[in-house]
């Protein structure tokens, strides 16, 4: 567990699962992605170390629909609202295991619903913080980043990694969309890139040219 900013925590992912980010807000506690299904016991333990139970998570925001980012969501959906971009939400609702890579990777999954379909420029209000949704297609059509302007935090999922590394163009993705997404992100005032995998970047100006 790494505290990146006051009440903002990184739970490093167990490969091939993604990182999970926790933001403790005044009005709600939010997870950004949940990692793989099999990593749920570890995620539960990490929450416990911070004095939280599963039912204390009120909102989950998914950066996109791939299995390594959404797998453990099913363990929260009875008590938490689950949010994703509308294009990602539709694929999850259809249980499209080829698009989510569950079928390709032969990974176990549990179904869940997406309660809130997000769009570009949606705002997630946490009381003490606000997260702006930035639709960032390219890796997939339904990718989003979440921007927290007060601390200059940019949660990028698989859109961009530390060092300026870009992820693959997966099923439903598009390289021209990818280029446009990176250009949009480069105009933000960012102090830290918080990606879905790998290390956190404190040199965003170098990574978002």
C-alpha positions as CSV (number, residue, x, y, z in Angstrom):
1,X,0.0,0.0,0.0
2,X,1.4,3.4,-1.0
3,X,-0.1,6.7,0.0
4,X,0.3,8.9,-3.1
5,X,-1.5,11.9,-1.6
6,X,-3.7,12.5,1.5
7,X,-6.3,9.7,1.4
8,X,-5.2,8.5,-2.0
9,X,-3.7,5.0,-2.0
10,X,-2.1,2.7,-4.5
11,X,-2.6,-1.1,-4.1
12,X,0.0,-2.6,-6.3
13,X,-1.4,-5.3,-8.6
14,X,-0.3,-8.9,-8.5
15,X,0.6,-9.8,-12.1
16,X,-1.2,-10.0,-14.5
17,X,-3.8,-8.0,-12.5
18,X,-3.9,-4.3,-12.5
19,X,-3.2,-1.8,-9.8
20,X,-6.2,-0.7,-7.7
21,X,-6.5,2.9,-6.4
22,X,-8.5,3.8,-3.3
23,X,-9.6,7.4,-2.7
24,X,-11.2,8.1,0.7
25,X,-13.6,10.9,0.2
26,X,-15.7,12.9,2.6
27,X,-18.9,11.5,1.1
28,X,-17.8,8.2,-0.4
29,X,-14.9,5.8,-0.7
30,X,-14.0,5.0,-4.3
31,X,-12.0,2.2,-6.0
32,X,-10.5,2.8,-9.4
33,X,-10.5,-0.7,-10.9
34,X,-10.5,-3.9,-8.9
35,X,-7.9,-6.2,-10.4
36,X,-8.4,-9.8,-11.2
37,X,-11.1,-12.1,-9.7
38,X,-8.5,-14.3,-7.9
39,X,-6.8,-11.3,-6.3
40,X,-9.9,-10.3,-4.3
41,X,-8.7,-11.8,-1.0
42,X,-5.6,-9.7,-1.2
43,X,-7.6,-6.6,-2.1
44,X,-9.9,-7.3,0.9
45,X,-6.9,-7.6,3.2
46,X,-5.5,-4.3,2.0
47,X,-8.7,-2.5,2.6
48,X,-8.8,-4.0,6.1
49,X,-5.3,-2.6,6.8
50,X,-6.8,0.9,6.2
51,X,-9.8,0.2,8.4
52,X,-12.2,-0.5,5.7
53,X,-14.6,-3.3,4.9
54,X,-16.0,-4.3,1.5
55,X,-19.3,-2.6,2.3
56,X,-17.4,0.7,3.0
57,X,-16.7,1.1,-0.7
58,X,-19.5,3.1,-2.2
59,X,-18.3,3.5,-5.7
60,X,-16.2,1.6,-8.2
61,X,-15.0,3.3,-11.4
62,X,-13.6,1.0,-14.1
63,X,-11.1,2.5,-16.5
64,X,-12.1,-0.1,-19.2
65,X,-13.5,-3.6,-19.6
66,X,-10.5,-5.9,-19.5
67,X,-10.5,-8.9,-17.1
68,X,-7.3,-7.7,-15.2
69,X,-9.1,-4.5,-14.3
70,X,-12.6,-5.6,-13.6
71,X,-12.4,-9.1,-12.2
72,X,-13.0,-8.5,-8.5
73,X,-15.8,-6.0,-9.1
74,X,-18.5,-8.7,-8.6
75,X,-17.6,-9.0,-4.9
76,X,-18.6,-5.3,-4.4
77,X,-21.6,-4.9,-6.6
78,X,-24.2,-5.8,-3.9
79,X,-23.2,-2.6,-1.9
80,X,-21.3,-0.4,-4.2
81,X,-22.3,1.5,-7.4
82,X,-20.3,0.4,-10.4
83,X,-19.5,3.0,-13.0
84,X,-17.8,2.7,-16.4
85,X,-17.9,4.5,-19.8
86,X,-21.0,3.6,-21.7
87,X,-19.0,1.7,-24.4
88,X,-17.2,-0.4,-21.8
89,X,-20.3,-0.8,-19.8
90,X,-22.2,-2.2,-22.8
91,X,-19.5,-4.9,-23.3
92,X,-19.6,-5.9,-19.6
93,X,-23.4,-6.1,-19.7
94,X,-23.2,-8.4,-22.7
95,X,-20.7,-10.6,-21.0
96,X,-18.5,-10.5,-24.1
97,X,-15.7,-12.7,-22.9
98,X,-13.7,-12.3,-26.1
99,X,-13.6,-8.5,-25.7
100,X,-12.9,-8.6,-21.9
101,X,-10.1,-11.3,-22.7
102,X,-11.6,-13.7,-20.1
103,X,-12.1,-16.3,-22.8
104,X,-8.7,-15.7,-24.4
105,X,-6.8,-15.8,-21.1
106,X,-9.0,-18.6,-19.7
107,X,-9.5,-16.6,-16.4
108,X,-12.5,-17.2,-14.1
109,X,-15.0,-14.4,-13.9
110,X,-18.2,-13.5,-12.1
111,X,-21.0,-11.4,-13.7
112,X,-21.9,-8.0,-12.3
113,X,-23.9,-5.1,-13.5
114,X,-22.7,-1.6,-14.3
115,X,-25.0,0.8,-12.6
116,X,-23.7,4.2,-13.9
117,X,-22.8,4.8,-17.5
118,X,-20.3,7.6,-17.7
119,X,-19.5,10.0,-20.5
120,X,-16.7,12.4,-21.3
121,X,-16.5,15.3,-18.8
122,X,-18.7,13.5,-16.2
123,X,-17.7,14.6,-12.7
124,X,-17.5,12.2,-9.7
125,X,-17.9,14.3,-6.6
126,X,-16.3,12.9,-3.4
127,X,-16.9,15.9,-1.2
128,X,-13.3,16.7,-0.6
129,X,-12.3,15.8,-4.2
130,X,-13.7,15.8,-7.6
131,X,-12.7,13.4,-10.4
132,X,-13.2,14.4,-14.0
133,X,-13.9,11.6,-16.5
134,X,-11.9,11.9,-19.7
135,X,-12.9,9.5,-22.5
136,X,-9.5,8.3,-23.8
137,X,-10.2,5.6,-26.5
138,X,-7.4,3.8,-28.3
139,X,-6.4,0.8,-26.2
140,X,-10.2,0.1,-26.3
141,X,-13.1,2.2,-27.3
142,X,-14.4,2.5,-23.8
143,X,-11.2,3.6,-22.0
144,X,-11.3,6.5,-19.6
145,X,-8.9,8.4,-17.5
146,X,-9.8,10.1,-14.2
147,X,-8.3,13.6,-13.5
148,X,-8.1,15.0,-10.0
149,X,-7.0,18.7,-10.6
150,X,-6.3,19.7,-7.0
151,X,-3.4,17.3,-6.6
152,X,-2.8,17.0,-10.4
153,X,-3.4,13.3,-10.3
154,X,-4.2,11.5,-13.6
155,X,-5.4,7.9,-13.3
156,X,-4.8,6.5,-16.7
157,X,-5.7,2.8,-16.6
158,X,-4.0,1.3,-19.7
159,X,-4.0,4.5,-21.7
160,X,-0.5,5.5,-20.9
161,X,2.2,4.2,-18.5
162,X,5.3,5.7,-16.8
163,X,8.0,6.5,-19.3
164,X,5.5,7.5,-21.9
165,X,4.9,3.8,-22.8
166,X,1.6,3.2,-24.6
167,X,-0.4,0.0,-24.3
168,X,-1.4,-2.2,-27.1
169,X,-4.3,-1.5,-29.4
170,X,-6.7,-4.2,-28.3
171,X,-10.0,-5.5,-29.7
172,X,-12.2,-2.4,-30.2
173,X,-9.3,0.0,-30.1
174,X,-8.0,2.3,-32.7
175,X,-4.6,3.9,-33.2
176,X,-5.9,7.2,-34.5
177,X,-8.1,7.5,-31.4
178,X,-5.1,6.7,-29.3
179,X,-3.1,9.6,-30.8
180,X,-6.0,12.0,-30.2
181,X,-6.4,10.8,-26.6
182,X,-2.8,11.4,-25.7
183,X,-2.9,14.8,-27.3
184,X,-5.9,15.7,-25.1
185,X,-4.2,14.5,-21.9
186,X,-1.1,16.4,-22.7
187,X,-3.0,19.7,-22.2
188,X,-3.9,18.9,-18.6
189,X,-1.9,20.2,-15.6
190,X,-0.6,16.9,-14.3
191,X,1.8,16.3,-11.5
192,X,1.5,12.5,-11.3
193,X,0.5,9.7,-13.7
194,X,-1.1,6.8,-11.9
195,X,-1.3,4.0,-14.4
196,X,-3.0,0.6,-14.3
197,X,0.4,-1.2,-14.4
198,X,4.0,-0.5,-13.6
199,X,5.4,2.4,-11.6
200,X,3.8,5.8,-10.9
201,X,5.2,8.7,-13.0
202,X,6.3,11.9,-11.4
203,X,7.5,13.2,-14.8
204,X,4.3,13.6,-16.7
205,X,5.6,16.4,-18.9
206,X,8.1,13.8,-20.3
207,X,5.5,11.1,-20.6
208,X,2.7,13.2,-22.2
209,X,4.6,15.1,-24.9
